[in-house]
Amino acid sequence: MDHDDTTSSDPKTEPRPLGERLAALAAGLAHQALDSQELDWVLVGGLCELACAADPTMSDLATTALYTRAVERLCDDFSQAGVWATNRLLACLIQEVRRRLPWGQELDRRLAEHGLASPAQLVERCELLARPRPVENRHRVERCLVLSRVTIGADIAITSVLLQRLAAAFPAAELVLVAPRKQAQLFGGWPRLSLVPMEYPRGGGLAARLGQWPALHDQVRLLAGSAPDDGRTLLFDPDSRLTQLGLLPALHADCTRLFPSRQALPGLLGPSLSALANDWLDSVLGPGPFAWPAVWLAPEDQARAAAFRSRLTAAGCRHLVVVNLGVGGNDRKRVAGDFEAQLVCGLARMRPDTVVVLDCGAGDEGVARCRLVLDEAAGQGLASCLVREAEILERLPVQGCGVIGVQGSLATVAGLINVADGFLGYDSACGHLAAALARPAVTIFAGAPHRRFIERWQPLSRAAGQTLVAEPEMAPAALVGQVETAMATVLAAAAGSRP
């Protein structure tokens, strides 16, 4: 237990909220596992019991603490200790659901059909799948099913690599991506690929997070046909949340290949996850052409963005920079203070005739943050406005220079990045989107646990790019200066690539 988690005996001191206390316990569990390569099974059992509590508030708090402060922390370590502890912790959670929740009997029955009666058997199967196994009898394969990583950035960095390599290795096979509906905005423009919707709740209790697996199991069996385990269907699992990182089965192990994205590598540093995926595919499919991260946008989204850029150019805009300051709900990735407002204003003034498009997403919090930045821009004498995606072709928001906040869909920001001269953002989905679109970019890593994390998650792109690390002690003004210098370098390297 951390020292901060103790309750003071001073009656004037308010006890910490329950959610914070559970989060501290879960964080301590992860720290202990990484330090000693062992789990405190008494603490694991207590947290799992709370995650299965009948009280939905208690269940949600405990589950959120376990996933955000323990599971994600262990995964992000990219160490053997992290892999070991994550697999056993998730297997324990699954076992508690089998024992305690009303629908656990159905989960237990389905897992028993796969010969998985205990947590140890779940872990053993997962570790077996993580070993590279070449695909034999490739001529028999009629369809390749690929599970989504659920998060957009991971699907671009990892899943898109798998899809391209599988399309090349099995040119006559059906290619199917099982993913949340939102992924269709980025992958729906590839005629070869079929998308099957499957949502995964990234919040809530265990009932929500594990309750979708039976539907996934049924959907995969349906897609595989009347003889799902006959070798004609292969399932590729890129460490998906849909299967709890490979612990829950969808097809027979012989028909499943699991990409071990959390694997430890010799030394402290190593290649990006996109490069690791290519290496793993070489061992599974045989050496093949390197696949860069990619997205496939719908033609109408590309055309709308191109028309918007043309209108800005006609009004005098010479440089278009797209900025996204989203952090995927993880505020540890954000630089505090007035950094974001000063950054956007600095970029708008960096070169004459520059327009900065600030993507604020579709949620209320993102729009509120965007308004604060726009207010600062207006206060500094810059033309600024906020528009919805449906309005970007109806009126010209600024004349030649300034800041435009755009509230819209993922497809809209993807189109805008595709026609931009440069992109700037935190370590998040849009950084990987810019990489996939081969647009010059600057990525800011803030709050990263260690250098290994940065190396793995650094976007891989054919285009010019720079990665900046926001050190905790760095003054915001100094970081703004570093970003401006990096963006100037990136834009200079990209000069002449756009008309």
C-alpha positions in Angstrom: 0.0 0.0 0.0 1.3 3.5 -0.9 1.9 5.9 1.9 -0.6 8.2 0.4 -3.4 5.6 0.8 -3.3 5.6 4.6 -6.1 7.3 6.4 -5.1 10.1 8.7 -6.1 9.9 12.4 -6.8 13.7 12.3 -10.6 14.1 12.5 -10.3 17.3 10.5 -8.8 15.3 7.5 -11.4 14.1 5.1 -10.9 10.4 4.0 -10.0 9.9 0.3 -12.9 9.1 -2.0 -13.4 5.4 -2.5 -12.5 5.5 -6.2 -9.2 7.1 -5.4 -8.4 4.6 -2.7 -9.2 1.6 -5.0 -7.1 3.2 -7.7 -4.2 3.5 -5.3 -4.5 -0.1 -4.3 -4.6 -1.3 -7.9 -1.6 0.9 -8.8 0.2 -0.6 -5.8 -0.6 -4.1 -7.0 0.9 -3.3 -10.5 4.0 -1.8 -8.9 4.5 -4.8 -6.7 4.0 -7.2 -9.6 6.6 -5.4 -11.7 9.0 -5.2 -8.8 8.8 -8.7 -7.5 7.2 -10.5 -10.6 4.5 -11.8 -8.2 1.0 -10.8 -7.4 -0.5 -10.2 -3.9 -3.3 -12.8 -4.3 -5.1 -11.5 -1.2 -5.3 -8.1 -2.7 -6.2 -9.5 -6.1 -9.0 -11.5 -4.6 -10.4 -8.5 -2.7 -10.4 -6.2 -5.7 -11.9 -8.9 -7.9 -14.7 -9.5 -5.4 -15.5 -5.8 -5.3 -15.5 -5.7 -9.2 -18.2 -8.4 -9.1 -20.2 -6.6 -6.3 -24.0 -6.4 -6.7 -23.7 -2.7 -6.1 -23.1 -1.3 -9.6 -21.3 1.8 -8.3 -18.8 -0.4 -6.3 -18.4 -2.7 -9.3 -17.7 0.1 -11.7 -15.2 1.8 -9.4 -13.3 -1.4 -8.6 -13.2 -2.6 -12.3 -12.1 0.9 -13.5 -9.3 0.9 -10.9 -8.1 -2.6 -11.9 -8.1 -1.9 -15.6 -6.8 1.7 -15.7 -4.3 1.5 -12.8 -3.2 -2.2 -12.9 -3.9 -3.8 -16.3 -2.9 -0.8 -18.4 0.1 -0.1 -16.3 1.3 -3.7 -16.6 0.7 -3.7 -20.3 2.5 -0.4 -20.9 5.6 -1.7 -19.2 6.5 -4.0 -22.1 8.3 -6.4 -19.9 8.1 -10.1 -19.2 7.0 -9.3 -15.6 4.2 -7.1 -17.0 3.0 -9.9 -19.4 3.1 -12.5 -16.7 1.1 -10.4 -14.2 -1.4 -9.1 -16.7 -2.4 -12.6 -17.9 -2.8 -13.9 -14.4 -4.7 -10.9 -13.2 -7.2 -11.0 -16.1 -7.6 -14.8 -15.7 -8.5 -14.2 -12.0 -11.1 -11.6 -13.0 -12.6 -14.0 -15.5 -12.7 -16.7 -12.9 -14.5 -14.4 -10.4 -17.1 -13.7 -13.1 -17.6 -17.4 -13.6 -18.1 -17.9 -9.9 -20.1 -14.8 -8.8 -22.1 -13.2 -11.5 -25.5 -14.5 -12.6 -24.5 -14.9 -16.3 -21.2 -16.5 -15.2 -22.6 -20.0 -15.6 -23.0 -19.3 -19.4 -19.5 -18.0 -19.5 -18.3 -21.1 -17.6 -20.1 -23.4 -20.0 -18.6 -21.8 -23.1 -15.1 -21.9 -21.8 -15.5 -25.5 -20.6 -16.4 -26.4 -24.2 -12.9 -25.2 -25.1 -11.4 -27.2 -22.3 -10.7 -24.1 -20.2 -11.8 -24.9 -16.7 -9.4 -22.9 -14.6 -7.4 -19.6 -14.7 -4.2 -21.6 -15.2 -5.6 -23.2 -18.3 -6.6 -19.8 -19.7 -3.1 -18.5 -19.1 -1.4 -21.6 -20.5 -3.4 -21.3 -23.7 -2.7 -17.6 -24.1 1.1 -18.2 -23.6 1.0 -21.0 -26.2 -0.7 -18.7 -28.7 1.9 -16.0 -28.1 4.6 -18.2 -29.6 5.1 -17.6 -33.3 3.6 -20.5 -35.3 3.9 -20.5 -39.1 0.6 -20.9 -41.0 0.6 -24.3 -42.8 -1.6 -25.4 -45.7 -2.1 -21.8 -46.7 -3.9 -22.9 -49.8 -6.8 -24.1 -47.6 -7.4 -20.7 -46.1 -10.7 -19.1 -47.3 -11.1 -16.3 -44.9 -9.0 -14.3 -42.4 -10.8 -12.8 -39.4 -8.9 -9.9 -37.7 -10.0 -8.6 -34.3 -9.8 -4.9 -33.5 -7.6 -3.5 -30.8 -10.7 -1.3 -30.1 -8.7 2.0 -29.8 -8.2 3.9 -33.0 -4.5 4.5 -32.6 -3.7 0.9 -31.9 -5.8 -0.2 -34.9 -3.9 2.1 -37.1 -0.4 1.2 -35.7 -1.0 -2.6 -35.5 -4.2 -3.9 -37.0 -3.8 -2.0 -40.3 -0.4 -3.7 -40.7 -1.9 -7.1 -40.1 -4.7 -6.4 -42.7 -2.3 -5.5 -45.4 0.1 -8.4 -44.9 -2.8 -10.8 -44.8 -4.3 -9.4 -48.0 -1.0 -10.0 -49.7 -0.4 -13.5 -48.3 -4.0 -14.7 -49.0 -5.1 -12.9 -52.2 -8.1 -15.0 -52.7 -9.3 -15.2 -49.1 -12.1 -13.1 -47.6 -10.7 -10.4 -45.3 -12.9 -9.4 -42.3 -12.3 -6.9 -39.5 -14.4 -7.3 -36.4 -14.3 -3.8 -34.8 -16.3 -1.0 -33.3 -18.5 0.9 -35.8 -16.3 4.0 -35.5 -13.5 2.2 -37.3 -15.5 2.2 -40.5 -14.7 5.9 -40.8 -11.0 5.0 -41.3 -11.1 1.5 -42.8 -14.3 1.6 -44.8 -12.8 2.9 -48.0 -11.0 -0.4 -48.8 -13.3 -2.5 -51.0 -11.4 -5.7 -50.2 -12.2 -5.4 -46.5 -15.5 -6.3 -44.8 -16.2 -4.7 -41.4 -18.4 -6.5 -38.8 -19.4 -4.3 -35.9 -18.5 -5.3 -32.4 -18.5 -2.8 -29.6 -16.4 -3.0 -26.4 -17.1 -0.7 -23.4 -13.9 0.8 -22.1 -15.7 1.8 -18.9 -18.1 0.3 -16.4 -18.0 -2.9 -14.5 -16.9 -6.4 -15.3 -20.4 -7.3 -16.6 -20.0 -4.7 -19.3 -16.4 -5.6 -20.2 -16.6 -9.3 -20.3 -20.3 -9.6 -21.2 -19.6 -8.9 -24.9 -17.4 -12.0 -25.3 -20.2 -14.5 -25.8 -21.5 -12.2 -28.7 -18.0 -12.1 -30.1 -17.7 -15.9 -29.8 -21.0 -16.4 -31.6 -20.1 -13.9 -34.3 -16.8 -15.4 -35.1 -18.2 -18.9 -35.2 -20.9 -17.6 -37.6 -18.4 -16.0 -39.9 -16.3 -19.2 -39.9 -19.1 -21.3 -41.2 -20.4 -24.7 -40.4 -16.9 -26.2 -39.6 -15.2 -23.3 -37.9 -12.1 -25.2 -36.8 -11.3 -27.0 -40.1 -8.5 -24.7 -41.0 -10.3 -22.8 -43.7 -10.8 -19.8 -41.3 -7.9 -18.2 -39.5 -8.4 -15.7 -36.6 -5.7 -13.1 -36.0 -5.8 -11.5 -32.6 -3.5 -8.4 -32.1 -3.8 -8.6 -28.3 -7.4 -7.4 -28.5 -9.5 -6.1 -25.6 -12.3 -8.1 -27.2 -10.6 -11.3 -26.0 -9.1 -9.8 -22.9 -5.6 -9.8 -24.6 -6.0 -13.3 -26.0 -7.3 -15.1 -22.8 -10.8 -15.7 -24.1 -11.1 -18.0 -27.2 -13.1 -17.5 -30.3 -11.7 -20.3 -32.5 -9.6 -23.4 -31.8 -6.0 -22.6 -30.9 -4.8 -24.2 -34.1 -6.8 -21.7 -36.1 -5.7 -18.7 -34.0 -2.6 -16.5 -34.1 -2.0 -14.0 -31.3 0.4 -11.1 -31.9 2.2 -10.6 -28.5 2.3 -6.8 -28.6 3.4 -6.6 -24.9 6.4 -8.8 -25.4 9.7 -7.9 -23.8 12.7 -7.3 -26.0 16.4 -7.4 -25.2 17.7 -4.1 -24.0 15.7 -1.1 -22.8 14.6 0.2 -26.2 13.3 -1.4 -29.4 11.3 -0.9 -32.5 7.8 0.5 -32.7 4.7 -1.7 -32.5 4.2 -1.3 -36.2 7.7 -2.7 -36.9 7.2 -5.4 -34.3 3.9 -6.5 -36.1 5.8 -6.8 -39.4 8.5 -8.9 -37.7 5.9 -11.2 -36.2 4.1 -11.6 -39.5 7.4 -12.6 -41.1 7.6 -15.5 -38.6 4.0 -16.5 -39.2 3.5 -15.9 -42.9 7.0 -15.9 -44.1 9.1 -12.9 -45.2 6.9 -10.4 -47.1 6.8 -6.7 -48.1 7.0 -4.3 -45.1 3.5 -2.8 -44.4 3.3 0.7 -43.2 0.4 1.8 -41.0 -2.5 2.8 -43.3 -6.1 4.0 -43.3 -8.6 3.9 -46.2 -10.8 7.0 -46.2 -14.1 7.2 -48.0 -13.8 9.2 -51.3 -16.4 11.7 -50.2 -14.5 12.5 -47.0 -11.3 13.1 -49.0 -13.1 15.3 -51.5 -14.7 17.5 -48.9 -11.4 18.1 -47.2 -9.7 18.8 -50.5 -12.4 21.4 -51.4 -11.9 23.0 -48.0 -8.2 23.3 -48.5 -8.7 24.8 -52.0 -11.0 27.5 -50.6 -8.4 28.4 -47.9 -5.7 28.5 -50.5 -7.7 30.8 -52.7 -8.2 33.1 -49.8 -4.4 33.4 -49.2 -3.6 30.5 -46.9 -0.1 29.2 -47.7 0.4 26.8 -44.8 -2.2 24.6 -43.1 -1.4 22.9 -39.8 -3.9 20.6 -38.1 -3.7 20.3 -34.4 -5.5 17.7 -32.2 -5.0 17.9 -28.4 -7.0 14.9 -27.4 -5.6 12.4 -25.0 -8.1 9.6 -25.1 -9.4 10.3 -21.6 -5.9 10.0 -20.1 -5.0 13.4 -18.7 -1.5 12.2 -17.8 -0.7 12.7 -21.5 -1.6 16.4 -21.3 0.6 19.3 -20.6 -1.0 21.5 -17.9 -1.4 25.3 -17.7 -1.9 27.6 -20.7 0.5 25.5 -22.8 -2.1 24.5 -25.4 -3.5 28.0 -26.0 0.0 29.5 -26.3 1.1 26.6 -28.6 -1.8 27.1 -31.1 -1.3 30.9 -31.1 2.4 30.4 -31.7 1.9 28.1 -34.6 -0.6 30.5 -36.2 2.1 33.3 -36.0 5.1 31.1 -36.9 4.8 31.7 -40.7 2.8 34.3 -42.6 -0.5 33.2 -44.1 -0.9 30.2 -41.8 -4.2 28.7 -40.8 -4.3 26.4 -37.8 -7.2 24.0 -37.7 -7.9 22.8 -34.2 -9.8 19.6 -34.1 -12.0 19.5 -30.9 -13.8 16.3 -31.6 -17.5 15.8 -31.0 -17.6 15.7 -27.2 -18.5 18.6 -24.9 -15.2 18.5 -23.0 -13.2 18.8 -26.2 -15.4 21.7 -27.5 -15.0 23.5 -24.1 -11.2 23.2 -24.3 -11.3 24.4 -27.9 -13.2 27.5 -27.0 -10.6 28.4 -24.4 -7.9 28.3 -27.0 -10.0 30.3 -29.5 -10.7 32.9 -26.9 -6.9 33.3 -26.3 -6.3 33.5 -30.0 -8.9 36.3 -30.4 -7.3 38.0 -27.4 -4.0 38.0 -29.2 -5.5 39.6 -32.3 -5.8 36.4 -34.4 -8.9 35.7 -36.5 -10.7 32.7 -34.9 -13.9 30.8 -35.0 -15.6 27.5 -34.2 -17.4 25.6 -37.0 -19.2 22.3 -37.2 -18.1 19.9 -39.9 -21.2 20.5 -42.0 -20.3 24.2 -42.2 -16.7 23.9 -43.5 -17.9 24.2 -47.1 -20.7 26.6 -46.5 -18.6 29.6 -45.5 -15.0 30.6 -45.3 -14.3 30.9 -41.5 -11.0 33.0 -41.8 -9.3 34.9 -44.6 -5.8 33.5 -45.2 -4.7 33.2 -41.6 -5.9 32.5 -38.1 -7.3 29.6 -36.0 -10.3 27.5 -36.9 -11.8 25.2 -34.4 -13.6 22.3 -36.1 -16.2 20.2 -34.3 -16.8 16.9 -36.1 -16.3 13.3 -36.8 -13.1 11.2 -37.0 -13.6 11.0 -40.8 -13.6 14.8 -41.0 -10.3 15.3 -39.1 -8.8 12.5 -41.1 -9.6 14.3 -44.3 -8.2 17.6 -43.0 -5.0 15.9 -41.9 -4.7 14.4 -45.3 -4.6 17.9 -47.0 -2.5 19.6 -44.3 1.1 20.6 -44.5 1.7 19.4 -41.0 0.1 17.8 -38.0 0.7 18.3 -34.2 -0.7 16.4 -31.3 -0.1 14.5 -28.2 0.5 10.7 -28.2 -2.9 9.7 -29.3 -5.0 8.3 -32.2 -4.6 11.3 -34.5 -0.8 11.1 -34.3 -1.0 7.6 -35.8 -3.6 8.8 -38.2 -1.2 11.5 -39.5 1.5 8.8 -39.8 -0.8 6.5 -41.8 -1.6 9.4 -44.2 2.1 10.1 -44.5 1.7 13.7 -43.4 4.6 15.5 -41.7 4.0 15.5 -37.9 5.2 16.5 -34.5 4.2 14.2 -31.6 4.4 15.2 -28.0 4.8 12.5 -25.3 3.8 13.8 -21.8 3.5 11.6 -18.8 5.0 8.5 -20.5 6.1 5.9 -17.8 9.5 5.3 -19.5 11.4 5.5 -22.7 10.3 2.0 -23.8 6.7 3.2 -23.9 7.7 6.0 -26.2 9.7 3.7 -28.5 6.8 1.3 -28.9 4.1 3.8 -29.4 6.0 6.3 -31.6 4.0 6.7 -34.9 5.8 5.0 -37.8 5.5 7.0 -41.0 7.1 7.5 -44.4 6.8 11.2 -43.9 9.1 13.6 -41.9 8.3 13.7 -38.2 9.7 14.5 -34.8 8.9 13.2 -31.4 9.2 15.5 -28.4 9.1 14.5 -24.8 7.6 16.9 -22.3 9.7 16.5 -19.2 7.8 17.2 -15.9 10.2 20.1 -15.0 10.1 21.7 -18.4 8.5 25.2 -18.4 5.5 25.4 -20.8 7.1 28.4 -22.7 10.2 26.3 -23.3 8.2 23.4 -24.7 6.2 25.8 -26.9 9.5 27.0 -28.4 10.7 23.4 -28.9 7.4 22.5 -30.7 7.6 25.5 -33.0 11.2 24.7 -33.9 10.3 21.1 -34.6 7.3 22.1 -36.7 9.3 24.6 -38.7 11.8 21.8 -39.5 9.0 19.4 -40.5 7.3 22.0 -42.7 10.6 22.9 -44.3 11.3 19.3 -45.1 7.8 19.0 -46.6 8.1 22.1 -48.7 7.2 21.5 -52.3 5.1 18.4 -51.5 1.9 20.3 -51.8 0.9 22.7 -54.6 
